[in-house]
Amino acid sequence: MSVTMLKRIALAAMTINYIGTFIPGVPIWFQWIGRLAAPLFFYAMAWSLDKTGDKKLYFKRLYVCSVLMALINLILSIVAQKTGLVTSVTNNIFATLFAGAFFIEVLEYGRNHPKRKWRMWLSYGFWQIAFAGLWAVLYEIVEVPYGFLNLFSSICGSALTCEGAFMYIAMGAIFYYTKEDKRKLSIGYLIICLIFFLNSAFGIWGRIFMLLGSDVLVVLMEVMTGMVLWGASFRSLFDISHMLNNDFQWMMLAALPLLLCCNGECGRYKKYFYYIFYPVHVYLLWFLGVVILR
């Protein structure tokens, strides 16, 4: 299976997911199918970093798309607030793909420049953690609107306040360094899925951070990890209903067979189709479900 075919499957899964997200009355299993999309797109991104003929242009496309979508999301959030709509669009996988690709580039820079790697890695880590802390304080204490913060996050290329946050960024790095070794890829990906499963089933991390009694800290850790932490101490362990209806990111485990079938070859495709289709279909489905059918 080519990388292009993998992208097409991811596109279909993503569309099904947003139908389930925005259209009222659609069964929850639409969103279960949607768990395939993110890992498939990140795996395709890992191959694209190696195969692109112009890496700077690839980064530029992702960055520009992420900022533009964050800006449109902000405008829609203002419109939603003024018109009394229940929800606005907050999704922006472009920002996560850019942050994931940039994180890999930072790691590669360190590998290629041994004398500078620790300075580079520590500077990058400090910037990301400091920005995430500022984001959490602005959101929880100052109460800056979510749309403004997400635009700020996209402009700054944050890896810890984007959609999916650290877990998606880590997944992208695992894919990049194991994409040619199916055994290592399987082990790395299974670990990521296991973390999501344990968090959903037992809420271990949420229970630990909520015991500390700091709302800002819980917000910070939820934003940075990309995992559901709120309310972990108020629900029973291994709550099947919660695992199937609320916190079901662990279902992305189903993407593993598709990842293992990918041969890394790029088929024929229209380069800009995916950049256009993603925001267009998100906004159309949002408008249909939230504005017309609400």
C-alpha positions as CSV (number, residue, x, y, z in Angstrom):
1,M,0.0,0.0,0.0
2,S,1.4,3.4,-1.0
3,V,1.6,6.5,1.2
4,T,-1.0,8.1,-1.1
5,M,-3.5,5.3,-0.5
6,L,-2.9,5.7,3.2
7,K,-3.7,9.4,2.9
8,R,-6.9,8.6,1.1
9,I,-8.0,6.2,3.8
10,A,-7.1,8.8,6.4
11,L,-9.2,11.4,4.4
12,A,-12.2,9.1,4.4
13,A,-11.9,8.3,8.1
14,M,-11.5,12.0,8.9
15,T,-14.6,12.9,6.9
16,I,-16.6,10.2,8.7
17,N,-15.3,11.5,12.0
18,Y,-16.4,15.1,11.4
19,I,-19.8,14.0,10.3
20,G,-20.1,12.2,13.7
21,T,-18.7,15.3,15.4
22,F,-20.9,18.0,13.9
23,I,-24.1,16.4,12.6
24,P,-26.7,15.9,15.3
25,G,-27.9,12.3,15.9
26,V,-25.1,10.6,14.1
27,P,-24.0,7.3,15.9
28,I,-20.9,7.5,18.1
29,W,-19.2,4.8,16.0
30,F,-18.6,7.5,13.2
31,Q,-16.1,9.0,15.6
32,W,-14.6,5.6,16.4
33,I,-13.7,5.2,12.7
34,G,-12.3,8.7,12.9
35,R,-9.6,7.5,15.3
36,L,-7.8,6.1,12.2
37,A,-7.2,9.5,10.7
38,A,-4.5,11.1,12.9
39,P,-2.0,8.2,13.0
40,L,-2.3,7.7,9.2
41,F,-1.7,11.4,8.5
42,F,1.2,11.5,10.9
43,Y,2.7,8.4,9.3
44,A,2.4,10.0,5.9
45,M,4.0,13.2,7.2
46,A,7.0,11.1,8.4
47,W,7.5,9.8,4.9
48,S,6.9,13.2,3.4
49,L,9.8,14.7,5.4
50,D,12.2,12.3,3.7
51,K,10.8,12.3,0.2
52,T,9.8,16.0,-0.3
53,G,12.0,17.8,-2.8
54,D,11.8,21.1,-1.0
55,K,11.6,20.7,2.8
56,K,11.4,24.5,3.4
57,L,8.4,24.8,1.1
58,Y,6.7,21.8,2.9
59,F,7.2,23.6,6.3
60,K,5.9,26.8,4.8
61,R,2.7,25.2,3.5
62,L,2.0,23.6,6.8
63,Y,2.7,26.7,8.8
64,V,0.7,29.1,6.6
65,C,-2.3,26.7,6.5
66,S,-2.2,26.3,10.3
67,V,-2.2,30.1,11.0
68,L,-4.9,30.8,8.4
69,M,-7.1,28.1,9.8
70,A,-6.5,29.3,13.4
71,L,-7.5,32.8,12.2
72,I,-10.7,31.5,10.5
73,N,-11.5,29.5,13.7
74,L,-11.1,32.7,15.7
75,I,-13.5,34.7,13.4
76,L,-16.0,31.8,13.6
77,S,-15.8,31.7,17.4
78,I,-16.5,35.5,17.5
79,V,-19.5,35.0,15.2
80,A,-20.7,32.0,17.3
81,Q,-20.6,34.1,20.4
82,K,-22.4,37.0,18.9
83,T,-25.1,34.9,17.4
84,G,-25.6,32.5,20.3
85,L,-24.4,29.3,18.6
86,V,-23.5,26.5,20.9
87,T,-20.0,25.8,19.5
88,S,-17.4,26.9,17.0
89,V,-14.6,25.2,15.2
90,T,-11.4,24.5,17.2
91,N,-9.8,21.8,15.1
92,N,-6.6,22.5,13.3
93,I,-4.5,19.4,12.5
94,F,-2.2,21.7,10.3
95,A,-0.8,23.2,13.5
96,T,-0.1,19.7,14.9
97,L,1.5,18.5,11.7
98,F,3.7,21.5,11.5
99,A,4.7,21.3,15.2
100,G,5.4,17.5,14.8
101,A,7.5,18.1,11.7
102,F,9.4,20.9,13.3
103,F,10.1,18.8,16.4
104,I,11.6,16.1,14.2
105,E,13.7,18.8,12.5
106,V,15.0,19.9,15.8
107,L,16.0,16.4,16.7
108,E,17.7,15.9,13.4
109,Y,19.6,19.2,13.8
110,G,20.9,17.9,17.1
111,R,22.0,14.6,15.6
112,N,23.8,16.4,12.7
113,H,25.4,19.0,15.0
114,P,26.6,17.1,18.1
115,K,28.4,20.1,19.6
116,R,25.2,22.2,19.5
117,K,22.5,19.6,20.2
118,W,22.1,20.1,23.9
119,R,21.9,23.9,23.6
120,M,19.3,23.4,20.8
121,W,17.3,20.8,22.5
122,L,17.2,22.6,25.9
123,S,16.3,25.9,24.3
124,Y,13.5,24.2,22.3
125,G,12.2,22.4,25.4
126,F,12.3,25.5,27.6
127,W,10.4,27.5,25.0
128,Q,7.7,24.9,24.5
129,I,7.1,24.3,28.3
130,A,7.2,28.0,29.1
131,F,4.7,28.8,26.3
132,A,2.4,26.0,27.5
133,G,2.5,27.4,31.0
134,L,1.7,30.9,29.8
135,W,-1.2,29.4,27.6
136,A,-2.7,27.6,30.7
137,V,-2.5,30.7,32.9
138,L,-4.0,33.0,30.2
139,Y,-6.8,30.5,29.7
140,E,-7.6,29.5,33.3
141,I,-6.8,32.7,35.2
142,V,-7.0,35.6,32.8
143,E,-9.7,33.9,30.8
144,V,-8.5,34.9,27.4
145,P,-10.9,33.4,24.8
146,Y,-9.9,30.0,23.4
147,G,-9.8,31.2,19.8
148,F,-7.3,33.9,20.5
149,L,-5.0,31.5,22.4
150,N,-5.2,28.9,19.5
151,L,-4.2,31.6,17.0
152,F,-1.3,32.6,19.3
153,S,-0.3,28.9,19.6
154,S,-0.3,28.4,15.8
155,I,1.8,31.5,15.2
156,C,4.3,30.4,17.7
157,G,4.4,26.8,16.5
158,S,3.6,25.3,19.9
159,A,4.0,21.6,20.2
160,L,2.2,21.4,23.6
161,T,-1.0,23.4,23.0
162,C,-1.9,22.2,19.5
163,E,-4.6,19.6,18.8
164,G,-3.4,16.3,20.2
165,A,-0.4,18.0,21.9
166,F,2.6,16.0,23.2
167,M,1.1,12.5,22.4
168,Y,0.6,13.3,18.7
169,I,4.0,15.0,18.5
170,A,5.7,11.9,20.1
171,M,3.7,9.7,17.8
172,G,5.0,11.6,14.7
173,A,8.6,11.3,16.0
174,I,8.2,7.5,16.6
175,F,6.9,7.1,13.1
176,Y,9.8,9.1,11.5
177,Y,12.5,7.0,13.2
178,T,10.8,3.6,12.9
179,K,9.0,3.9,9.5
180,E,11.4,1.4,7.9
181,D,11.5,-1.1,10.8
182,K,8.0,-2.6,11.2
183,R,8.9,-4.3,14.5
184,K,10.1,-1.1,16.2
185,L,7.2,0.8,14.7
186,S,4.7,-1.7,16.2
187,I,6.3,-1.5,19.6
188,G,6.4,2.3,19.7
189,Y,2.9,2.7,18.4
190,L,1.5,0.1,20.8
191,I,3.1,2.0,23.7
192,I,1.3,5.2,22.6
193,C,-2.0,3.4,22.3
194,L,-1.5,1.7,25.7
195,I,-1.0,5.1,27.4
196,F,-4.3,6.3,25.9
197,F,-6.0,3.1,26.9
198,L,-4.7,3.3,30.5
199,N,-5.7,6.9,30.8
200,S,-9.2,6.1,29.5
201,A,-9.7,3.0,31.6
202,F,-8.1,4.1,34.9
203,G,-7.5,7.9,34.7
204,I,-4.2,7.4,36.5
205,W,-2.6,10.7,35.4
206,G,-5.8,12.7,35.9
207,R,-6.2,11.3,39.5
208,I,-2.6,12.2,40.3
209,F,-2.7,15.8,39.1
210,M,-6.2,16.4,40.5
211,L,-5.0,15.3,44.0
212,L,-2.6,18.3,43.9
213,G,-5.6,20.6,43.9
214,S,-4.4,23.1,41.3
215,D,-6.9,23.8,38.5
216,V,-4.1,25.6,36.5
217,L,-1.8,22.6,36.8
218,V,-4.5,20.2,35.6
219,V,-5.3,22.5,32.7
220,L,-1.6,22.7,31.9
221,M,-1.1,18.9,31.9
222,E,-4.3,18.2,29.9
223,V,-3.3,20.8,27.3
224,M,0.3,19.6,27.1
225,T,-0.3,15.8,27.0
226,G,-3.4,15.8,24.7
227,M,-5.1,13.4,27.1
228,V,-8.4,13.7,29.0
229,L,-7.6,14.4,32.6
230,W,-10.6,16.3,34.0
231,G,-13.0,14.4,36.1
232,A,-10.8,11.3,36.4
233,S,-11.3,11.2,40.2
234,F,-15.1,11.4,39.9
235,R,-15.7,8.4,37.8
236,S,-15.3,4.7,38.5
237,L,-12.3,2.7,37.2
238,F,-12.7,0.9,33.9
239,D,-15.9,2.8,33.1
240,I,-16.9,1.1,29.8
241,S,-19.4,3.9,29.0
242,H,-16.7,6.5,29.4
243,M,-14.2,4.5,27.3
244,L,-16.7,4.1,24.4
245,N,-18.5,7.5,24.5
246,N,-16.0,10.1,25.9
247,D,-12.4,9.1,25.9
248,F,-11.9,6.7,23.0
249,Q,-8.6,7.9,21.5
250,W,-7.2,4.4,22.3
251,M,-9.2,3.1,19.4
252,M,-6.5,4.4,17.1
253,L,-4.9,1.0,17.7
254,A,-7.0,-0.2,14.7
255,A,-4.7,1.9,12.4
256,L,-1.7,-0.4,13.1
257,P,-2.4,-3.0,10.4
258,L,-2.7,-0.2,7.8
259,L,0.6,1.3,8.9
260,L,2.3,-2.1,8.6
261,C,0.9,-2.5,5.1
262,C,2.4,0.8,3.8
263,N,5.5,0.3,1.6
264,G,6.6,4.0,1.8
265,E,6.1,4.6,-1.9
266,C,4.4,7.7,-3.1
267,G,1.7,7.2,-5.6
268,R,0.2,9.9,-7.9
269,Y,-1.7,12.6,-6.1
270,K,-2.6,16.3,-6.3
271,K,-0.3,18.0,-3.8
272,Y,-2.7,20.8,-2.7
273,F,-5.9,18.7,-2.6
274,Y,-5.5,17.7,1.0
275,Y,-4.6,21.3,2.1
276,I,-7.8,22.5,0.6
277,F,-10.1,19.6,1.4
278,Y,-9.4,19.5,5.2
279,P,-10.6,23.0,6.1
280,V,-13.4,23.2,3.5
281,H,-15.0,20.0,4.7
282,V,-14.6,20.9,8.4
283,Y,-16.3,24.3,7.9
284,L,-19.1,22.9,5.7
285,L,-20.0,20.1,8.1
286,W,-19.8,22.6,11.0
287,F,-22.1,25.0,9.2
288,L,-24.5,22.2,8.3
289,G,-24.6,20.6,11.8
290,V,-24.4,23.7,14.0
291,V,-26.1,26.4,12.0
292,I,-28.6,24.6,9.8
293,L,-29.6,21.4,11.7
294,R,-29.2,22.6,15.3
